[in-house]
């Protein structure tokens, strides 16, 4: 915890860290920890109609690049929408944050499942930035 605080004070605010856990009479274990992302739901609790296209595309691009073969809707957090003071305003679009990359770069390729592939946004054309590989990155969560 103190190391994470020092990193944050230096401006090094990584989303994921690799740590080594040591216990007496047990072998050391390497694990990763992730920064908490404030969220309202996971994507399984909502329909995709309010998800921003850029986020749906970015989750898909990430999964294909990392060969993540298990991206179900429970592995996609929906960030808290900005609050609107105008009651008659349409609901704000929602940003997505992918989590749980445990089945990335598998040793054996099974049939992949991508929930985002069933959302209408995934069939829309990529932007120029997405085609050039400059799409959204999830470092900030």
MODELLER restraints for C-alpha pairs under 7 A, 6 or more apart:
rsr = mdl.restraints
at = mdl.atoms
rsr.add(forms.Gaussian(group=physical.xy_distance, feature=features.Distance(at['CA:7:A'], at['CA:13:A']), mean=6.41, stdev=0.5))
rsr.add(forms.Gaussian(group=physical.xy_distance, feature=features.Distance(at['CA:15:A'], at['CA:34:A']), mean=5.64, stdev=0.5))
rsr.add(forms.Gaussian(group=physical.xy_distance, feature=features.Distance(at['CA:15:A'], at['CA:35:A']), mean=5.16, stdev=0.5))
rsr.add(forms.Gaussian(group=physical.xy_distance, feature=features.Distance(at['CA:15:A'], at['CA:139:A']), mean=6.08, stdev=0.5))
rsr.add(forms.Gaussian(group=physical.xy_distance, feature=features.Distance(at['CA:16:A'], at['CA:32:A']), mean=6.62, stdev=0.5))
rsr.add(forms.Gaussian(group=physical.xy_distance, feature=features.Distance(at['CA:16:A'], at['CA:33:A']), mean=5.65, stdev=0.5))
rsr.add(forms.Gaussian(group=physical.xy_distance, feature=features.Distance(at['CA:16:A'], at['CA:34:A']), mean=4.42, stdev=0.5))
rsr.add(forms.Gaussian(group=physical.xy_distance, feature=features.Distance(at['CA:16:A'], at['CA:35:A']), mean=6.35, stdev=0.5))
rsr.add(forms.Gaussian(group=physical.xy_distance, feature=features.Distance(at['CA:17:A'], at['CA:32:A']), mean=5.49, stdev=0.5))
rsr.add(forms.Gaussian(group=physical.xy_distance, feature=features.Distance(at['CA:17:A'], at['CA:33:A']), mean=5.46, stdev=0.5))
rsr.add(forms.Gaussian(group=physical.xy_distance, feature=features.Distance(at['CA:17:A'], at['CA:34:A']), mean=6.53, stdev=0.5))
rsr.add(forms.Gaussian(group=physical.xy_distance, feature=features.Distance(at['CA:18:A'], at['CA:30:A']), mean=6.91, stdev=0.5))
rsr.add(forms.Gaussian(group=physical.xy_distance, feature=features.Distance(at['CA:18:A'], at['CA:31:A']), mean=5.80, stdev=0.5))
rsr.add(forms.Gaussian(group=physical.xy_distance, feature=features.Distance(at['CA:18:A'], at['CA:32:A']), mean=4.41, stdev=0.5))
rsr.add(forms.Gaussian(group=physical.xy_distance, feature=features.Distance(at['CA:18:A'], at['CA:33:A']), mean=6.57, stdev=0.5))
rsr.add(forms.Gaussian(group=physical.xy_distance, feature=features.Distance(at['CA:19:A'], at['CA:30:A']), mean=5.74, stdev=0.5))
rsr.add(forms.Gaussian(group=physical.xy_distance, feature=features.Distance(at['CA:19:A'], at['CA:31:A']), mean=5.50, stdev=0.5))
rsr.add(forms.Gaussian(group=physical.xy_distance, feature=features.Distance(at['CA:19:A'], at['CA:32:A']), mean=5.96, stdev=0.5))
rsr.add(forms.Gaussian(group=physical.xy_distance, feature=features.Distance(at['CA:20:A'], at['CA:28:A']), mean=6.59, stdev=0.5))
rsr.add(forms.Gaussian(group=physical.xy_distance, feature=features.Distance(at['CA:20:A'], at['CA:29:A']), mean=5.62, stdev=0.5))
rsr.add(forms.Gaussian(group=physical.xy_distance, feature=features.Distance(at['CA:20:A'], at['CA:30:A']), mean=4.50, stdev=0.5))
rsr.add(forms.Gaussian(group=physical.xy_distance, feature=features.Distance(at['CA:20:A'], at['CA:31:A']), mean=6.37, stdev=0.5))
rsr.add(forms.Gaussian(group=physical.xy_distance, feature=features.Distance(at['CA:21:A'], at['CA:28:A']), mean=5.56, stdev=0.5))
rsr.add(forms.Gaussian(group=physical.xy_distance, feature=features.Distance(at['CA:21:A'], at['CA:29:A']), mean=5.17, stdev=0.5))
rsr.add(forms.Gaussian(group=physical.xy_distance, feature=features.Distance(at['CA:21:A'], at['CA:30:A']), mean=6.30, stdev=0.5))
rsr.add(forms.Gaussian(group=physical.xy_distance, feature=features.Distance(at['CA:22:A'], at['CA:28:A']), mean=4.56, stdev=0.5))
rsr.add(forms.Gaussian(group=physical.xy_distance, feature=features.Distance(at['CA:22:A'], at['CA:29:A']), mean=6.63, stdev=0.5))
rsr.add(forms.Gaussian(group=physical.xy_distance, feature=features.Distance(at['CA:37:A'], at['CA:141:A']), mean=6.26, stdev=0.5))
rsr.add(forms.Gaussian(group=physical.xy_distance, feature=features.Distance(at['CA:38:A'], at['CA:79:A']), mean=6.30, stdev=0.5))
rsr.add(forms.Gaussian(group=physical.xy_distance, feature=features.Distance(at['CA:38:A'], at['CA:80:A']), mean=6.73, stdev=0.5))
rsr.add(forms.Gaussian(group=physical.xy_distance, feature=features.Distance(at['CA:39:A'], at['CA:77:A']), mean=6.27, stdev=0.5))
rsr.add(forms.Gaussian(group=physical.xy_distance, feature=features.Distance(at['CA:39:A'], at['CA:78:A']), mean=5.59, stdev=0.5))
rsr.add(forms.Gaussian(group=physical.xy_distance, feature=features.Distance(at['CA:39:A'], at['CA:79:A']), mean=4.12, stdev=0.5))
rsr.add(forms.Gaussian(group=physical.xy_distance, feature=features.Distance(at['CA:39:A'], at['CA:80:A']), mean=4.95, stdev=0.5))
rsr.add(forms.Gaussian(group=physical.xy_distance, feature=features.Distance(at['CA:40:A'], at['CA:78:A']), mean=6.05, stdev=0.5))
rsr.add(forms.Gaussian(group=physical.xy_distance, feature=features.Distance(at['CA:40:A'], at['CA:79:A']), mean=5.84, stdev=0.5))
rsr.add(forms.Gaussian(group=physical.xy_distance, feature=features.Distance(at['CA:40:A'], at['CA:80:A']), mean=5.08, stdev=0.5))
rsr.add(forms.Gaussian(group=physical.xy_distance, feature=features.Distance(at['CA:41:A'], at['CA:77:A']), mean=6.08, stdev=0.5))
rsr.add(forms.Gaussian(group=physical.xy_distance, feature=features.Distance(at['CA:41:A'], at['CA:78:A']), mean=5.29, stdev=0.5))
rsr.add(forms.Gaussian(group=physical.xy_distance, feature=features.Distance(at['CA:42:A'], at['CA:73:A']), mean=6.74, stdev=0.5))
rsr.add(forms.Gaussian(group=physical.xy_distance, feature=features.Distance(at['CA:42:A'], at['CA:74:A']), mean=5.44, stdev=0.5))
rsr.add(forms.Gaussian(group=physical.xy_distance, feature=features.Distance(at['CA:42:A'], at['CA:76:A']), mean=5.60, stdev=0.5))
rsr.add(forms.Gaussian(group=physical.xy_distance, feature=features.Distance(at['CA:42:A'], at['CA:77:A']), mean=4.24, stdev=0.5))
rsr.add(forms.Gaussian(group=physical.xy_distance, feature=features.Distance(at['CA:42:A'], at['CA:78:A']), mean=5.34, stdev=0.5))
rsr.add(forms.Gaussian(group=physical.xy_distance, feature=features.Distance(at['CA:43:A'], at['CA:73:A']), mean=4.91, stdev=0.5))
rsr.add(forms.Gaussian(group=physical.xy_distance, feature=features.Distance(at['CA:43:A'], at['CA:74:A']), mean=6.06, stdev=0.5))
rsr.add(forms.Gaussian(group=physical.xy_distance, feature=features.Distance(at['CA:43:A'], at['CA:76:A']), mean=5.51, stdev=0.5))
rsr.add(forms.Gaussian(group=physical.xy_distance, feature=features.Distance(at['CA:43:A'], at['CA:77:A']), mean=5.91, stdev=0.5))
rsr.add(forms.Gaussian(group=physical.xy_distance, feature=features.Distance(at['CA:43:A'], at['CA:78:A']), mean=5.96, stdev=0.5))
rsr.add(forms.Gaussian(group=physical.xy_distance, feature=features.Distance(at['CA:44:A'], at['CA:73:A']), mean=4.66, stdev=0.5))
rsr.add(forms.Gaussian(group=physical.xy_distance, feature=features.Distance(at['CA:44:A'], at['CA:74:A']), mean=5.41, stdev=0.5))
rsr.add(forms.Gaussian(group=physical.xy_distance, feature=features.Distance(at['CA:48:A'], at['CA:119:A']), mean=6.24, stdev=0.5))
rsr.add(forms.Gaussian(group=physical.xy_distance, feature=features.Distance(at['CA:50:A'], at['CA:93:A']), mean=4.81, stdev=0.5))
rsr.add(forms.Gaussian(group=physical.xy_distance, feature=features.Distance(at['CA:50:A'], at['CA:94:A']), mean=5.65, stdev=0.5))
rsr.add(forms.Gaussian(group=physical.xy_distance, feature=features.Distance(at['CA:51:A'], at['CA:93:A']), mean=5.77, stdev=0.5))
rsr.add(forms.Gaussian(group=physical.xy_distance, feature=features.Distance(at['CA:51:A'], at['CA:94:A']), mean=4.84, stdev=0.5))
rsr.add(forms.Gaussian(group=physical.xy_distance, feature=features.Distance(at['CA:51:A'], at['CA:95:A']), mean=6.20, stdev=0.5))
rsr.add(forms.Gaussian(group=physical.xy_distance, feature=features.Distance(at['CA:52:A'], at['CA:93:A']), mean=5.92, stdev=0.5))
rsr.add(forms.Gaussian(group=physical.xy_distance, feature=features.Distance(at['CA:52:A'], at['CA:94:A']), mean=6.01, stdev=0.5))
rsr.add(forms.Gaussian(group=physical.xy_distance, feature=features.Distance(at['CA:52:A'], at['CA:95:A']), mean=6.17, stdev=0.5))
rsr.add(forms.Gaussian(group=physical.xy_distance, feature=features.Distance(at['CA:53:A'], at['CA:121:A']), mean=5.27, stdev=0.5))
rsr.add(forms.Gaussian(group=physical.xy_distance, feature=features.Distance(at['CA:55:A'], at['CA:95:A']), mean=6.29, stdev=0.5))
rsr.add(forms.Gaussian(group=physical.xy_distance, feature=features.Distance(at['CA:55:A'], at['CA:96:A']), mean=5.77, stdev=0.5))
rsr.add(forms.Gaussian(group=physical.xy_distance, feature=features.Distance(at['CA:56:A'], at['CA:116:A']), mean=6.53, stdev=0.5))
rsr.add(forms.Gaussian(group=physical.xy_distance, feature=features.Distance(at['CA:56:A'], at['CA:121:A']), mean=6.43, stdev=0.5))
rsr.add(forms.Gaussian(group=physical.xy_distance, feature=features.Distance(at['CA:56:A'], at['CA:122:A']), mean=6.39, stdev=0.5))
rsr.add(forms.Gaussian(group=physical.xy_distance, feature=features.Distance(at['CA:57:A'], at['CA:122:A']), mean=6.08, stdev=0.5))
rsr.add(forms.Gaussian(group=physical.xy_distance, feature=features.Distance(at['CA:58:A'], at['CA:135:A']), mean=6.69, stdev=0.5))
rsr.add(forms.Gaussian(group=physical.xy_distance, feature=features.Distance(at['CA:58:A'], at['CA:136:A']), mean=5.97, stdev=0.5))
rsr.add(forms.Gaussian(group=physical.xy_distance, feature=features.Distance(at['CA:59:A'], at['CA:98:A']), mean=6.49, stdev=0.5))
rsr.add(forms.Gaussian(group=physical.xy_distance, feature=features.Distance(at['CA:60:A'], at['CA:116:A']), mean=6.85, stdev=0.5))
rsr.add(forms.Gaussian(group=physical.xy_distance, feature=features.Distance(at['CA:66:A'], at['CA:104:A']), mean=5.42, stdev=0.5))
rsr.add(forms.Gaussian(group=physical.xy_distance, feature=features.Distance(at['CA:66:A'], at['CA:105:A']), mean=5.72, stdev=0.5))
rsr.add(forms.Gaussian(group=physical.xy_distance, feature=features.Distance(at['CA:67:A'], at['CA:104:A']), mean=5.32, stdev=0.5))
rsr.add(forms.Gaussian(group=physical.xy_distance, feature=features.Distance(at['CA:67:A'], at['CA:105:A']), mean=5.24, stdev=0.5))
rsr.add(forms.Gaussian(group=physical.xy_distance, feature=features.Distance(at['CA:68:A'], at['CA:101:A']), mean=6.68, stdev=0.5))
rsr.add(forms.Gaussian(group=physical.xy_distance, feature=features.Distance(at['CA:68:A'], at['CA:103:A']), mean=5.41, stdev=0.5))
rsr.add(forms.Gaussian(group=physical.xy_distance, feature=features.Distance(at['CA:68:A'], at['CA:104:A']), mean=4.07, stdev=0.5))
rsr.add(forms.Gaussian(group=physical.xy_distance, feature=features.Distance(at['CA:68:A'], at['CA:105:A']), mean=6.48, stdev=0.5))
rsr.add(forms.Gaussian(group=physical.xy_distance, feature=features.Distance(at['CA:69:A'], at['CA:103:A']), mean=6.02, stdev=0.5))
rsr.add(forms.Gaussian(group=physical.xy_distance, feature=features.Distance(at['CA:69:A'], at['CA:104:A']), mean=6.66, stdev=0.5))
rsr.add(forms.Gaussian(group=physical.xy_distance, feature=features.Distance(at['CA:69:A'], at['CA:112:A']), mean=4.16, stdev=0.5))
rsr.add(forms.Gaussian(group=physical.xy_distance, feature=features.Distance(at['CA:69:A'], at['CA:113:A']), mean=5.77, stdev=0.5))
rsr.add(forms.Gaussian(group=physical.xy_distance, feature=features.Distance(at['CA:70:A'], at['CA:103:A']), mean=6.28, stdev=0.5))
rsr.add(forms.Gaussian(group=physical.xy_distance, feature=features.Distance(at['CA:70:A'], at['CA:112:A']), mean=6.10, stdev=0.5))
rsr.add(forms.Gaussian(group=physical.xy_distance, feature=features.Distance(at['CA:70:A'], at['CA:113:A']), mean=5.28, stdev=0.5))
rsr.add(forms.Gaussian(group=physical.xy_distance, feature=features.Distance(at['CA:70:A'], at['CA:114:A']), mean=6.53, stdev=0.5))
rsr.add(forms.Gaussian(group=physical.xy_distance, feature=features.Distance(at['CA:71:A'], at['CA:113:A']), mean=6.09, stdev=0.5))
rsr.add(forms.Gaussian(group=physical.xy_distance, feature=features.Distance(at['CA:71:A'], at['CA:114:A']), mean=4.95, stdev=0.5))
rsr.add(forms.Gaussian(group=physical.xy_distance, feature=features.Distance(at['CA:71:A'], at['CA:115:A']), mean=6.12, stdev=0.5))
rsr.add(forms.Gaussian(group=physical.xy_distance, feature=features.Distance(at['CA:72:A'], at['CA:114:A']), mean=6.14, stdev=0.5))
rsr.add(forms.Gaussian(group=physical.xy_distance, feature=features.Distance(at['CA:72:A'], at['CA:115:A']), mean=5.04, stdev=0.5))
rsr.add(forms.Gaussian(group=physical.xy_distance, feature=features.Distance(at['CA:73:A'], at['CA:115:A']), mean=5.86, stdev=0.5))
rsr.add(forms.Gaussian(group=physical.xy_distance, feature=features.Distance(at['CA:75:A'], at['CA:98:A']), mean=5.94, stdev=0.5))
rsr.add(forms.Gaussian(group=physical.xy_distance, feature=features.Distance(at['CA:75:A'], at['CA:99:A']), mean=5.16, stdev=0.5))
rsr.add(forms.Gaussian(group=physical.xy_distance, feature=features.Distance(at['CA:75:A'], at['CA:100:A']), mean=5.93, stdev=0.5))
rsr.add(forms.Gaussian(group=physical.xy_distance, feature=features.Distance(at['CA:76:A'], at['CA:96:A']), mean=6.31, stdev=0.5))
rsr.add(forms.Gaussian(group=physical.xy_distance, feature=features.Distance(at['CA:76:A'], at['CA:97:A']), mean=5.56, stdev=0.5))
rsr.add(forms.Gaussian(group=physical.xy_distance, feature=features.Distance(at['CA:76:A'], at['CA:98:A']), mean=4.41, stdev=0.5))
rsr.add(forms.Gaussian(group=physical.xy_distance, feature=features.Distance(at['CA:76:A'], at['CA:99:A']), mean=5.91, stdev=0.5))
rsr.add(forms.Gaussian(group=physical.xy_distance, feature=features.Distance(at['CA:77:A'], at['CA:96:A']), mean=5.60, stdev=0.5))
rsr.add(forms.Gaussian(group=physical.xy_distance, feature=features.Distance(at['CA:77:A'], at['CA:97:A']), mean=4.99, stdev=0.5))
rsr.add(forms.Gaussian(group=physical.xy_distance, feature=features.Distance(at['CA:77:A'], at['CA:98:A']), mean=6.19, stdev=0.5))
rsr.add(forms.Gaussian(group=physical.xy_distance, feature=features.Distance(at['CA:78:A'], at['CA:94:A']), mean=6.54, stdev=0.5))
rsr.add(forms.Gaussian(group=physical.xy_distance, feature=features.Distance(at['CA:78:A'], at['CA:95:A']), mean=5.93, stdev=0.5))
rsr.add(forms.Gaussian(group=physical.xy_distance, feature=features.Distance(at['CA:78:A'], at['CA:96:A']), mean=4.80, stdev=0.5))
rsr.add(forms.Gaussian(group=physical.xy_distance, feature=features.Distance(at['CA:78:A'], at['CA:97:A']), mean=6.45, stdev=0.5))
rsr.add(forms.Gaussian(group=physical.xy_distance, feature=features.Distance(at['CA:79:A'], at['CA:94:A']), mean=6.63, stdev=0.5))
rsr.add(forms.Gaussian(group=physical.xy_distance, feature=features.Distance(at['CA:79:A'], at['CA:95:A']), mean=5.58, stdev=0.5))
rsr.add(forms.Gaussian(group=physical.xy_distance, feature=features.Distance(at['CA:79:A'], at['CA:96:A']), mean=6.08, stdev=0.5))
rsr.add(forms.Gaussian(group=physical.xy_distance, feature=features.Distance(at['CA:81:A'], at['CA:92:A']), mean=6.41, stdev=0.5))
rsr.add(forms.Gaussian(group=physical.xy_distance, feature=features.Distance(at['CA:81:A'], at['CA:94:A']), mean=5.95, stdev=0.5))
rsr.add(forms.Gaussian(group=physical.xy_distance, feature=features.Distance(at['CA:97:A'], at['CA:138:A']), mean=6.97, stdev=0.5))
rsr.add(forms.Gaussian(group=physical.xy_distance, feature=features.Distance(at['CA:97:A'], at['CA:141:A']), mean=5.86, stdev=0.5))
rsr.add(forms.Gaussian(group=physical.xy_distance, feature=features.Distance(at['CA:116:A'], at['CA:122:A']), mean=6.64, stdev=0.5))
rsr.add(forms.Gaussian(group=physical.xy_distance, feature=features.Distance(at['CA:129:A'], at['CA:135:A']), mean=5.33, stdev=0.5))
